[in-house]
């Protein structure tokens, strides 16, 4: 068979096209490898999983709040008490509830209660001890207990006809403690979905209480009257006279305020857990608001995310220095119970 110059040219062009397509595919495959792999110190290629969006983290927080919710029933016509699993007691006088029209409620009502007394539960439910001063400054609080309290009847929201009493157990009474209410930062009508910052209720007071528990045992703690449903916290301001500075935290690549949270656990304070709720997308840094972290303070920085139904976290003990920048290095992956155990072991 004769092969003319035109045929040769077409064959050469076809080969070039095929080679170009192969080169393009190889290039694309190489880019894919580069974006999903990294190297360790020995230059071994390690395949890493893509970082997911924040829906999984937010879902986990919501589920943890739902799981913490305790449900009780009371007869609205008579006085009644509710006993929480962790020692919280609610006392409602007779005829305490009104419907949305302001009319007295009769029959059985449903009481909802969440009680939070430790850092691990604060973190899992994203209920940190961030308090807002009257001038707008956000500072850290030390908590004597965080509570969600609500009342409904046939799934309809009820109002209060009078104050009710909250009792929170405590081994010692701290006279600096007072009542704070949860103010919604981001809420679509369901307070169990809200991010909360605490503001002091200057009209409410606390007293040391000695009383009987549900089994007749003697218990002591804080007692105060509440005039509202929703989130309530027993707190005092964290006080430290040392000079203050700004704390910033650099999290691993791919994480930001949509798919991770950064907390500051104050050493020596079992119920002081601040959330770094300021995020700068330009620098990729988390921080607190006003540079109010004491220099010399010993803390643990906690980074947490949820990826593929597992907690991704890092816990780093540090002493705060001036203009402190903390870099989150190695992260760990584990279950909720493993993370809770680590947080409960913090100083």
Secondary structure, 3 states (H helix, E strand, C coil): CCCCHHHHHHHHHHHHHHHHHHHHHHHHHHHHHHHHEEECCCCCEEECCCCCCCHHHHHHHHHHHHHHCEEEEEECCCCEEEECCCCCEEEECCCCEECCCCCECCCEEEEEEEEECCHHHHHHCCCCCEEECCCCCEEEEEEEEEEEEEEEECCEECEECCCEEEEEECCCCCCCCEEEEEEEEECCCCHHHCEEEEEECCCCCCEEEEEECCCCCEEEEEEEEECCCEEEEEEEECCCCCCEECEEEECCCCCCCCCCEEEEEECCCCCCEEECCEEECCCCEEECCCCCEECCCEEEEEEEEEECCEEEEEEEEEECCCCEEEECCCCEEECHHHHHHHHHCCC
